Amino acid sequence: MTINWKNDVPLPMARPRYYDHQYLRAADLAQAVDYLLSRQHLTARLRQPVGVVSGLELSATGGDVTVAEGAAVDADGLLVVVPASRRVSPPGDGTFHVTLRYSETLTDRRDEGGVAAETRWTEEGRVELTTAPPADPGRAIVLGRVVRSQGVVTVQTTGRLVAGLRVPVGAIVPSVGDSPLAGIQFPSNPGGGVGDEAFIRYWAAAGENTVLRIGNNNDPDDAITFHQAGADRLRISQSMLHLGSLDGTVVQADQVVAGLGFWGPGVQHGQLSFRAGRGFELVDRSSDTPSLGYPLHSRPYADLEVQELRAARLRGRGGLGLVSDGQVAVRAGAGLTVVKETGASGNLTVQGALGVGGTVNLPASGYLAGAGRLHLSGPERLYLLNTQGVYVGHGGSSEPDAGCLWVEKRGLFGGDLQVNGRLGVKTSPNSIPDWSGGGVSTFDLFVSGAMYAGPAGGPYPISLEAATGKIVGRTKQFVIDHPLDDPADPDRRLLVHAALEGPENGVYYRGEGRLVDGTATVDLPEYFEALTRLEGRTVQLTPVFDDDEPVSPLAASRVTAGEFRVRTVDGSKASHAFYWQVSAIRADLDPLVTEVPAAAPHTVRPAPAGTDPTPDPAPATPTAA
């Protein structure tokens, strides 16, 4: 078997034997040096993989990259040293791989005894920048990548090769004991704190009783984790044991995320699991083995026998029966909810009187009263029908200013709520002016569909579409105070202005500049390039004169890189002022579609003649009282 060392050269297996009066040649001394170096390099190759041992961090220095001092080991086991920080210049813009390579050259030439030759092998770590990854990554150690753009360098640690200890054969046998001098002790304070440590220790506690301790100190947030299948499955942190998918795979609804398996070979296998969105499950896994991959309700639940049960939630697959010789009381500090599962038959049946917040009977006329709260919810429409109307109010001796609901007359159609009176939500109903025919008084109003304004039955000339943010209207007018009239004057006037319209999502910027020797440069806001499209940019210029100052016609360049240039058309060296305005189109929005069909979604149309905007007939049940 041939064992190679540096650059695949066979390992020298013979060393010189020295004795008195021996005539030594240069080859004898060279062989002795090669013998020692080859074994040193072979030891490094066997115990430490290729990569950075310490230092050699990359940093940007203007348009250059600086490699800090440090050391690395290459694939030949050679120690590559950079004794001082080294600054290297990329040949231009682009992406470059920064590598470190061992290099040795002959130096210190002498002429002794009529023979001239170099007397030293000088070693150095040579830093190289290449556009492609190195063809021999073991001998060219990758320190990272740099990107140079417009003379500015940014550093990336992508592909950085770091060395570490390896044992190709045998085992790591640390010392025994319960102290930082035994076992495996990791470097302390890796995050820059004080007192942080991690270790693995093994020792005899008493007689033959031994302890294997895996630990870390000293913050409650410090964690010990066990990683498996792409995620941390077991974690000890905050003095607690955590099971599941931690810092890894995202958990989906109804997925079993953690479980404890109980093994009884030849008898029974059981499992206690936690299913996201469902809760805990105790299942019988005797037909296979405990795992996290079983579907919901696919395994029979194991029997569970307890002397006393205190539970926040009880579920029964085949029904749940409570039989007692005495009174059964259900107490819940946050209330009691009775729910019928989707697709299940049957309703809540109460034999005898039903008390809500007290002892309240249900007479034949039908009513339900409660001293607490009453919630009626479900997937179907809720009908409140009464010949005298429906009032939802305070129920006390006087009506409050807020917290009640007033709906007068009949006004439910198409799933909407029409309020002919006043609807107050957490706001005094008196906040609606007396001249209003009704409305909604609230602090905030959220609409997921659209808001329409117009006469009853349409058409609705003004609408606001919540989904698209469009305001639909023939004109957008604004009323402001007249600047020449006193606001307290009852005969004062108002000014009506209208919004400027155009077939684009446009923005404009304007200002004033001044020529210097017939030219000027105008800088736009730093966000201009990110906000606007490159196409469609226009510049308008207006020369400005003071007194009888001569002016020249002006021309502007295209707007690029957030600026544009101005110069005189006739080439004169004018220095007068000028006004400028730049118009552009926003880049963060899609191009405006200016012509759309009239039957587009949310487009407001008047109700057809002869139609009745009244609600559908109420179902047979419930019947109006």
ROFIDO-966488 format. One record per residue (C-alpha): residue in one letter; x negated, y, z. Coordinates in steps of 0.2 Angstrom, whole numbers, padded with zeros to 4 digits. Each point is the difference from the previous one (the first is absolute). Layout:
<recs>
REC   aa      c1      c2      c3
REC    a       X       Y       Z
...
</recs>
This chain:
<recs>
REC   aa      c1      c2      c3
REC    m    0000    0000    0000
REC    t   -0006    0017   -0005
REC    i    0003    0015    0012
REC    n   -0001    0017   -0008
REC    w   -0003    0017    0008
REC    k   -0002    0017   -0008
REC    n    0006    0001   -0018
REC    d    0002   -0019   -0001
REC    v   -0019   -0003    0002
REC    p   -0003   -0018    0008
REC    l   -0004    0002    0019
REC    p   -0019   -0003    0003
REC    m   -0002   -0015    0011
REC    a   -0019    0002    0003
REC    r   -0009    0012    0010
REC    p   -0019    0004    0000
REC    r   -0011   -0009    0013
REC    y   -0014    0012    0006
REC    y   -0017   -0006    0007
REC    d   -0017    0008    0003
REC    h   -0011    0004   -0015
REC    q    0015   -0002   -0012
REC    y    0000    0010   -0016
REC    l    0017    0009   -0001
REC    r    0007    0006   -0016
REC    a    0015    0012   -0004
REC    a    0011   -0015   -0004
REC    d   -0003   -0008    0017
REC    l    0006    0016    0009
REC    a    0014    0003   -0012
REC    q    0006   -0018    0004
REC    a    0000    0003    0018
REC    v    0010    0015   -0001
REC    d    0013   -0008   -0012
REC    y    0001   -0015    0012
REC    l    0005    0011    0014
REC    l    0012    0012   -0010
REC    s    0008   -0015   -0008
REC    r    0005   -0008    0016
REC    q    0005    0017    0008
REC    h    0012    0003   -0015
REC    l    0007   -0018    0000
REC    t    0004    0002    0018
REC    a    0009    0016   -0004
REC    r    0010   -0008   -0014
REC    l    0006   -0014    0010
REC    r    0005    0010    0015
REC    q    0007    0016   -0007
REC    p    0010    0003   -0016
REC    v   -0004    0013   -0013
REC    g    0005    0018    0004
REC    v   -0003    0016    0011
REC    v   -0007   -0003    0017
REC    s    0001    0017    0007
REC    g    0002    0018   -0007
REC    l    0000    0004   -0019
REC    e    0016    0010    0001
REC    l    0005    0010   -0015
REC    s    0005    0018    0001
REC    a    0003    0014   -0013
REC    t   -0012    0014   -0001
REC    g    0007    0012   -0013
REC    g   -0002   -0008   -0017
REC    d   -0011   -0014    0007
REC    v    0001   -0015    0011
REC    t   -0011   -0002    0016
REC    v   -0005   -0018    0006
REC    a   -0003    0001    0019
REC    e   -0015   -0010    0007
REC    g    0002   -0018    0004
REC    a   -0004   -0018   -0004
REC    a    0008   -0015   -0010
REC    v   -0004   -0018   -0004
REC    d    0000   -0005   -0018
REC    a    0004   -0018   -0008
REC    d   -0019   -0004    0002
REC    g    0000    0003    0018
REC    l   -0010    0016   -0003
REC    l    0002    0014    0012
REC    v    0004    0016   -0010
REC    v   -0004    0016    0010
REC    v    0005    0018   -0004
REC    p   -0011    0010    0013
REC    a    0008    0017   -0003
REC    s    0016    0007   -0007
REC    r   -0001    0000   -0019
REC    r    0010    0012   -0012
REC    v    0004   -0007   -0017
REC    s    0008    0010   -0015
REC    p    0013   -0009   -0011
REC    p   -0004    0003   -0018
REC    g    0017    0008   -0003
REC    d    0018   -0002    0003
REC    g    0008   -0017    0002
REC    t    0000   -0015    0013
REC    f   -0016   -0007    0005
REC    h   -0005   -0016    0011
REC    v   -0013    0005    0013
REC    t   -0012   -0015    0002
REC    l   -0016   -0003    0010
REC    r   -0014   -0011   -0007
REC    y   -0016   -0007    0007
REC    s   -0015    0007   -0009
REC    e   -0019   -0003    0002
REC    t   -0014    0009   -0010
REC    l   -0019    0000    0000
REC    t   -0008    0015    0007
REC    d   -0016    0007    0008
REC    r   -0011   -0003   -0015
REC    r   -0019   -0002    0005
REC    d   -0016   -0003   -0009
REC    e   -0012   -0010    0010
REC    g   -0014   -0010   -0005
REC    g    0003    0004   -0018
REC    v    0018   -0007    0000
REC    a    0015    0012    0000
REC    a    0016   -0007    0006
REC    e    0016    0005    0011
REC    t   -0003   -0005    0018
REC    r    0018    0001    0007
REC    w    0017   -0007   -0004
REC    t    0012    0014    0005
REC    e    0018   -0005    0004
REC    e    0015    0012   -0001
REC    g    0019   -0001   -0002
REC    r    0005    0007   -0017
REC    v    0017    0009   -0001
REC    e    0008   -0002   -0017
REC    l    0016    0007   -0008
REC    t    0009   -0011   -0013
REC    t    0016    0002   -0010
REC    a    0003   -0019    0001
REC    p   -0001   -0012    0015
REC    p   -0018   -0008    0002
REC    a   -0003   -0016   -0010
REC    d   -0009   -0007    0015
REC    p    0010    0005    0015
REC    g   -0011   -0010    0012
REC    r   -0015    0010   -0004
REC    a    0008    0017   -0003
REC    i    0009    0003    0016
REC    v    0016    0010   -0003
REC    l    0002    0015    0012
REC    g    0016    0007   -0007
REC    r    0006    0010   -0015
REC    v    0000    0019   -0004
REC    v    0011    0010   -0011
REC    r   -0006    0016   -0008
REC    s    0013    0012   -0007
REC    q   -0004    0018   -0006
REC    g   -0017   -0001    0010
REC    v    0009   -0005    0016
REC    v   -0004   -0018    0008
REC    t    0012   -0010    0010
REC    v   -0006   -0016    0009
REC    q    0009   -0017    0000
REC    t   -0005   -0015    0011
REC    t    0007   -0012   -0013
REC    g   -0010   -0015   -0002
REC    r   -0013    0004    0014
REC    l   -0009   -0016    0005
REC    v   -0004   -0002    0018
REC    a   -0011   -0014    0008
REC    g    0004   -0011    0014
REC    l   -0006   -0016    0009
REC    r    0004   -0017   -0007
REC    v   -0004   -0018    0006
REC    p    0000   -0011   -0015
REC    v   -0002   -0016    0010
REC    g    0003   -0005    0019
REC    a    0010    0010    0013
REC    i   -0002    0016    0009
REC    v   -0003   -0004    0018
REC    p    0001    0015    0012
REC    s   -0005    0000    0018
REC    v    0013   -0005    0014
REC    g    0006    0012    0012
REC    d    0012    0014    0005
REC    s   -0010    0016   -0003
REC    p   -0005    0011   -0014
REC    l   -0016   -0010   -0001
REC    a    0009   -0016   -0005
REC    g    0011   -0006   -0015
REC    i    0003    0011   -0014
REC    q    0000    0019    0004
REC    f    0005    0013   -0013
REC    p   -0007    0017   -0001
REC    s    0008    0012    0012
REC    n    0010    0016   -0003
REC    p    0002   -0002   -0019
REC    g    0012    0014   -0001
REC    g   -0010    0012    0010
REC    g    0009   -0003    0017
REC    v   -0007   -0005    0017
REC    g    0001   -0017    0007
REC    d    0007   -0009   -0015
REC    e   -0006   -0018   -0002
REC    a    0005   -0017   -0008
REC    f   -0007   -0017    0004
REC    i    0002   -0019   -0001
REC    r   -0007   -0009    0016
REC    y    0000   -0018    0006
REC    w   -0004   -0006    0018
REC    a    0004   -0012    0014
REC    a    0012    0008    0012
REC    a    0000   -0014    0013
REC    g   -0008   -0017   -0001
REC    e    0005   -0007   -0018
REC    n    0014    0013   -0002
REC    t   -0006    0011   -0014
REC    v    0007    0017   -0007
REC    l   -0001    0006   -0018
REC    r    0003    0019    0000
REC    i    0003    0011   -0015
REC    g    0002    0018    0006
REC    n   -0001    0018   -0003
REC    n   -0001    0016    0011
REC    n    0005    0013    0005
REC    d    0015    0009   -0008
REC    p    0018   -0007    0001
REC    d    0002    0002   -0019
REC    d   -0015   -0011   -0003
REC    a    0006   -0016   -0009
REC    i   -0005   -0018   -0002
REC    t    0008   -0007   -0016
REC    f    0001   -0016   -0009
REC    h    0001    0002   -0019
REC    q    0008   -0013   -0011
REC    a    0009    0000   -0018
REC    g   -0003    0019   -0003
REC    a    0006    0007    0017
REC    d   -0004    0001    0018
REC    r    0011   -0014    0007
REC    l   -0005    0001    0018
REC    r   -0005    0016    0010
REC    i   -0004    0004    0018
REC    s    0001    0018    0003
REC    q    0008    0012    0013
REC    s   -0001   -0015    0012
REC    m    0012   -0009   -0011
REC    l    0001   -0015   -0012
REC    h    0007    0005   -0017
REC    l    0005   -0013   -0013
REC    g    0005    0002   -0018
REC    s   -0006    0010   -0015
REC    l   -0011    0013    0007
REC    d   -0010    0012   -0011
REC    g    0003   -0010   -0016
REC    t    0014   -0007   -0010
REC    v    0016    0010    0000
REC    v    0015   -0009    0008
REC    q    0016   -0002   -0009
REC    a    0018   -0001    0007
REC    d    0005   -0017    0006
REC    q   -0018   -0006    0000
REC    v   -0007   -0011    0014
REC    v   -0015    0011    0006
REC    a   -0006   -0010    0015
REC    g    0003   -0016    0009
REC    l   -0006   -0012    0014
REC    g   -0001   -0018   -0005
REC    f    0003   -0014    0012
REC    w   -0007   -0017   -0005
REC    g    0006   -0017    0007
REC    p   -0006   -0013   -0013
REC    g    0012   -0014   -0002
REC    v    0013    0008    0011
REC    q    0004    0018   -0005
REC    h   -0007    0016   -0007
REC    g    0008    0017    0005
REC    q   -0003    0018   -0005
REC    l    0004    0017    0008
REC    s    0000    0013   -0014
REC    f    0003    0018   -0003
REC    r    0009    0005   -0016
REC    a    0000    0018   -0006
REC    g    0017    0008    0001
REC    r    0007   -0016    0009
REC    g   -0009   -0003    0016
REC    f   -0006   -0015    0009
REC    e    0004   -0018   -0006
REC    l   -0003   -0017    0009
REC    v    0000   -0013   -0013
REC    d   -0003   -0019   -0001
REC    r   -0014   -0004   -0012
REC    s   -0001   -0019    0003
REC    s    0003   -0004   -0019
REC    d   -0016    0010   -0005
REC    t   -0012    0011    0010
REC    p    0001    0017    0007
REC    s   -0004    0014   -0013
REC    l    0007    0017   -0005
REC    g    0007   -0005   -0017
REC    y    0017   -0007    0004
REC    p    0016    0009   -0006
REC    l    0013    0007    0011
REC    h    0012   -0013    0007
REC    s   -0009   -0014   -0009
REC    r   -0005   -0009    0016
REC    p    0012   -0005    0015
REC    y   -0003    0010    0016
REC    a   -0007   -0009    0014
REC    d    0010   -0002    0016
REC    l   -0003    0013    0014
REC    e    0005   -0003    0017
REC    v   -0001    0014    0013
REC    q    0007    0002    0018
REC    e    0004    0018   -0003
REC    l    0000    0010   -0016
REC    r   -0002    0019   -0001
REC    a   -0001    0005   -0018
REC    a    0002    0016   -0011
REC    r    0007   -0010   -0014
REC    l    0008   -0017   -0002
REC    r    0003   -0009   -0017
REC    g    0008   -0016   -0003
REC    r   -0001   -0010   -0017
REC    g    0015   -0011    0004
REC    g    0009    0012    0011
REC    l   -0003    0007    0017
REC    g    0012   -0005    0014
REC    l    0000    0006    0018
REC    v    0009   -0010    0012
REC    s    0002    0005    0018
REC    d    0011   -0004    0015
REC    g   -0002    0017    0006
REC    q   -0001    0018   -0008
REC    v   -0011    0003   -0015
REC    a   -0008    0017    0000
REC    v   -0010    0008   -0014
REC    r   -0010    0015    0006
REC    a   -0010    0011   -0012
REC    g   -0007    0017    0005
REC    a    0000    0006   -0018
REC    g    0017   -0007   -0005
REC    l    0008   -0016   -0007
REC    t    0001   -0003   -0019
REC    v    0010   -0014   -0007
REC    v   -0005   -0004   -0019
REC    k    0008   -0012   -0012
REC    e   -0014   -0007   -0012
REC    t    0002    0003   -0019
REC    g    0010   -0014   -0008
REC    a    0007   -0006    0017
REC    s    0018   -0003    0003
REC    g    0010    0005    0015
REC    n    0001    0016    0010
REC    l   -0001    0005    0018
REC    t    0015   -0007    0009
REC    v    0005    0006    0017
REC    q    0013   -0010    0010
REC    g    0008    0012    0012
REC    a   -0004    0018    0004
REC    l   -0015    0009   -0007
REC    g   -0009    0012    0011
REC    v   -0011    0014   -0007
REC    g   -0009    0010    0013
REC    g    0014   -0006    0012
REC    t    0016   -0010    0001
REC    v    0010    0005   -0016
REC    n    0014   -0010   -0007
REC    l    0005   -0001   -0019
REC    p    0018    0003   -0001
REC    a    0010   -0004   -0016
REC    s   -0001    0017   -0007
REC    g   -0019   -0002   -0001
REC    y   -0013    0011    0008
REC    l   -0018   -0002    0006
REC    a   -0007    0011    0013
REC    g   -0016    0000    0009
REC    a   -0009    0010    0013
REC    g   -0016   -0003   -0009
REC    r   -0004    0001   -0019
REC    l    0009   -0009   -0014
REC    h   -0009   -0004   -0016
REC    l    0009   -0007   -0016
REC    s   -0012   -0005   -0014
REC    g    0000   -0012   -0014
REC    p   -0003   -0002   -0019
REC    e    0018    0005   -0005
REC    r    0008    0017    0001
REC    l    0007    0005    0016
REC    y    0018    0007   -0001
REC    l    0008    0011    0013
REC    l    0018    0002   -0005
REC    n    0013    0010    0010
REC    t    0016    0010   -0006
REC    q   -0005    0014    0012
REC    g   -0018    0000   -0006
REC    v   -0016   -0005    0008
REC    y   -0009    0010    0014
REC    v   -0017   -0004    0006
REC    g   -0004    0011    0015
REC    h   -0006    0003    0017
REC    g    0015   -0006    0009
REC    g   -0002    0011    0015
REC    s    0010    0015    0006
REC    s   -0008    0012   -0013
REC    e   -0008   -0002   -0017
REC    p   -0019    0001    0000
REC    d   -0009    0011   -0013
REC    a   -0010   -0015   -0007
REC    g   -0001   -0018    0000
REC    c    0017   -0004   -0007
REC    l    0007   -0004   -0018
REC    w    0015    0009   -0008
REC    v    0007   -0007   -0016
REC    e    0017    0008   -0005
REC    k    0012   -0007   -0013
REC    r   -0003   -0014   -0013
REC    g   -0016    0002   -0009
REC    l   -0010   -0016   -0003
REC    f   -0003   -0004   -0018
REC    g   -0014   -0009   -0009
REC    g   -0010   -0004    0016
REC    d   -0002    0019    0003
REC    l    0006    0010    0015
REC    q    0011    0015   -0003
REC    v    0002    0012    0014
REC    n    0014    0012   -0001
REC    g   -0002    0006    0017
REC    r   -0017    0001    0009
REC    l   -0013   -0013    0004
REC    g   -0011    0005    0014
REC    v   -0016   -0011    0003
REC    k   -0010    0006    0015
REC    t    0004    0018   -0004
REC    s    0014    0011    0006
REC    p    0015   -0001   -0012
REC    n    0001    0019    0002
REC    s   -0016    0002   -0010
REC    i    0011   -0002   -0015
REC    p    0007    0017   -0005
REC    d    0019    0003    0001
REC    w    0001    0004   -0019
REC    s   -0006   -0018   -0004
REC    g    0012   -0013   -0005
REC    g   -0009   -0013    0009
REC    g   -0018   -0008    0000
REC    v   -0014   -0009    0009
REC    s   -0009    0009    0014
REC    t   -0016   -0009    0005
REC    f   -0018    0004    0003
REC    d   -0007   -0011   -0013
REC    l    0008   -0008   -0015
REC    f   -0007   -0015   -0010
REC    v    0007   -0006   -0016
REC    s   -0006   -0015   -0010
REC    g    0011    0002   -0015
REC    a    0005    0017   -0005
REC    m    0009    0016    0006
REC    y    0013    0008   -0011
REC    a    0009    0018    0001
REC    g    0015    0004   -0010
REC    p    0019    0001    0001
REC    a    0010   -0016    0006
REC    g    0001   -0013   -0014
REC    g   -0015    0008   -0010
REC    p   -0008    0006   -0010
REC    y   -0015    0003    0012
REC    p   -0011    0013   -0008
REC    i   -0014   -0002    0014
REC    s   -0007   -0016    0006
REC    l   -0016   -0006    0009
REC    e   -0007   -0017   -0005
REC    a   -0009   -0008    0015
REC    a   -0008   -0014   -0010
REC    t   -0008    0012   -0013
REC    g   -0001    0016    0009
REC    k    0009    0009   -0015
REC    i    0012    0015    0003
REC    v    0013   -0001   -0013
REC    g    0008    0017   -0005
REC    r    0003    0011   -0015
REC    t   -0010    0014    0009
REC    k   -0011    0002    0016
REC    q    0005    0017    0008
REC    f   -0006    0008    0016
REC    v    0008    0014    0009
REC    i   -0012    0012    0010
REC    d    0003    0017    0009
REC    h    0000    0016   -0011
REC    p   -0016    0009    0004
REC    l    0008    0017   -0002
REC    d    0015   -0003    0012
REC    d    0001   -0001    0019
REC    p    0004   -0018    0006
REC    a    0012    0008    0012
REC    d    0010    0009   -0013
REC    p    0017   -0009   -0003
REC    d   -0001    0007   -0018
REC    r   -0017   -0007   -0003
REC    r   -0005   -0009   -0016
REC    l   -0009   -0017   -0003
REC    l   -0012   -0005   -0014
REC    v    0003   -0016   -0010
REC    h   -0016   -0007   -0007
REC    a   -0001   -0016   -0010
REC    a   -0015   -0013   -0001
REC    l   -0011    0000   -0015
REC    e    0002   -0017   -0010
REC    g   -0011   -0009   -0012
REC    p   -0002   -0018   -0007
REC    e   -0014   -0005    0011
REC    n   -0006   -0001    0018
REC    g   -0011    0015   -0001
REC    v   -0011    0010    0012
REC    y   -0008    0017   -0002
REC    y   -0015    0009    0007
REC    r   -0003    0019   -0002
REC    g   -0013    0013    0005
REC    e   -0011    0014   -0004
REC    g   -0018   -0001   -0007
REC    r   -0013    0012   -0006
REC    l   -0012   -0001   -0015
REC    v   -0019    0001    0003
REC    d   -0009    0004   -0017
REC    g    0015   -0006   -0009
REC    t    0002   -0017    0008
REC    a    0008   -0007    0016
REC    t    0003   -0017    0008
REC    v    0017   -0004    0009
REC    d    0000   -0014    0013
REC    l    0016   -0008    0004
REC    p    0005   -0009    0016
REC    e   -0011   -0015    0004
REC    y    0016   -0011   -0001
REC    f    0004    0006   -0018
REC    e   -0008   -0014   -0009
REC    a    0008   -0014    0011
REC    l    0018    0009   -0001
REC    t    0001    0003   -0019
REC    r   -0001   -0009   -0016
REC    l   -0014    0004   -0012
REC    e    0012    0003   -0015
REC    g    0012    0015    0000
REC    r   -0011    0012    0009
REC    t    0002    0018   -0006
REC    v   -0008    0017    0005
REC    q    0007    0017   -0002
REC    l   -0011    0016    0001
REC    t    0005    0018    0002
REC    p   -0014    0014   -0001
REC    v    0001    0013    0014
REC    f   -0007    0018   -0002
REC    d   -0003    0013    0014
REC    d    0003    0018   -0006
REC    d   -0007    0001   -0018
REC    e   -0012   -0015    0001
REC    p   -0001   -0009   -0017
REC    v    0006   -0018    0000
REC    s   -0004   -0014   -0012
REC    p    0011   -0015   -0006
REC    l   -0003   -0015    0010
REC    a   -0001   -0019   -0003
REC    a   -0001   -0015    0012
REC    s   -0008   -0017   -0001
REC    r    0009   -0016    0004
REC    v    0003   -0004    0018
REC    t   -0012   -0014    0005
REC    a   -0008   -0005    0017
REC    g    0011    0012    0009
REC    e   -0005    0016   -0009
REC    f    0000    0010   -0016
REC    r   -0010    0013   -0008
REC    v    0005    0017   -0007
REC    r   -0009    0011   -0013
REC    t    0004    0015   -0011
REC    v    0005   -0004   -0018
REC    d   -0011    0013   -0008
REC    g   -0015   -0005    0010
REC    s   -0001    0017    0010
REC    k   -0008    0001    0017
REC    a    0016    0006    0008
REC    s    0002    0000    0019
REC    h    0018    0004    0002
REC    a    0013   -0010    0011
REC    f    0012   -0013   -0007
REC    y    0016   -0009    0006
REC    w    0000   -0019   -0003
REC    q    0013   -0014    0001
REC    v   -0002   -0019   -0002
REC    s    0014   -0011   -0003
REC    a   -0001   -0019    0001
REC    i    0010   -0016    0003
REC    r   -0001   -0010    0016
REC    a   -0009   -0017   -0002
REC    d    0008   -0008    0015
REC    l    0017   -0001   -0009
REC    d    0006   -0010   -0015
REC    p    0003    0011   -0015
REC    l    0017    0008    0001
REC    v    0014   -0008   -0011
REC    t    0009    0015   -0006
REC    e    0014   -0008   -0010
REC    v    0010   -0014    0008
REC    p    0017   -0009   -0003
REC    a    0015    0009    0009
REC    a    0005   -0017    0007
REC    a   -0017   -0002    0010
REC    p    0001   -0006    0018
REC    h    0007    0012    0013
REC    t    0005    0012   -0014
REC    v    0015    0010    0006
REC    r    0016   -0002   -0010
REC    p    0018    0006    0003
REC    a    0013   -0013    0006
REC    p    0011   -0006   -0015
REC    a    0017    0008   -0001
REC    g    0014   -0009    0009
REC    t   -0012   -0010    0012
REC    d    0003    0000    0018
REC    p   -0015    0001    0011
REC    t    0008   -0009    0015
REC    p   -0007   -0016    0008
REC    d    0004   -0017   -0006
REC    p    0016   -0007    0009
REC    a   -0005   -0007    0017
REC    p    0000   -0019    0002
REC    a    0014   -0009    0008
REC    t   -0010   -0001    0016
REC    p   -0002    0010    0011
REC    t    0017    0007   -0001
REC    a    0003    0018    0005
REC    a    0008    0002    0017
</recs>
